[in-house]
């Protein structure tokens, strides 16, 4: 699905299959992707402030340049994903699987919650 550049603020994608979806530049503030599948999805430069990705499967997702401040990735699988140049202040990655992910140039990493993350 190509949802790039759209205003999807507050939309509930709980449990939805978003594999390979293009959400580049999309306004997602407050949206929910709880338990969703988004392998290979792109969120480049998305406004994803406070988005809830709890327990989502986002292997190989691209979050480069996205605003993910206060986003929740608790128990999510985001291995081999790119968070390069993303804003991550206050984000929650507790119990998340992050192996192979790229955080080069990301900001706010000192305030990320990482308890139990792999």
C-alpha positions, 0 to 999 in steps of 0.5 A, spaced: 500 500 500 502 506 498 500 511 504 505 516 503 504 523 505 497 522 508 494 524 514 493 518 518 493 521 525 490 517 530 488 511 525 488 504 529 492 499 525 492 494 530 493 487 527 493 489 520 498 487 515 502 493 513 508 488 510 512 493 505 507 499 505 510 506 504 508 510 509 514 515 507 512 522 510 505 520 513 502 524 519 501 518 524 501 522 530 498 517 536 496 512 531 496 504 533 500 499 530 499 494 536 501 487 533 501 489 526 505 486 521 510 491 517 516 487 515 519 491 510 515 497 511 517 504 510 516 510 515 522 515 512 521 522 515 514 520 518 511 524 523 510 518 528 510 522 535 507 517 540 505 512 535 504 505 539 508 499 535 507 494 541 508 487 539 509 489 532 513 485 527 517 490 523 523 486 520 527 490 515 523 497 516 525 503 514 524 509 519 530 514 517 529 521 519 522 519 522 520 523 528 519 517 533 519 521 540 515 517 545 513 512 540 512 505 544 516 499 541 515 495 547 516 487 545 516 489 538 521 485 533 524 491 529 531 487 527 535 489 521 531 496 521 534 503 520 532 508 525 538 512 522 537 520 523 530 518 527 528 522 533 528 517 538 527 521 545 522 518 550 521 512 546 520 505 549 524 499 546 523 495 552 523 487 551 524 489 543 528 485 538 533 490 535 539 486 532 542 488 526 538 495 526 542 501 524 541 507 529 547 512 526 545 519 527 539 518 531 537 523 536 535 522 543 537 515 544 540 517 552 532 517 554 530 511 550 527 505 555 531 499 553 530 494 559 530 487 556 531 489 549 536 484 545 
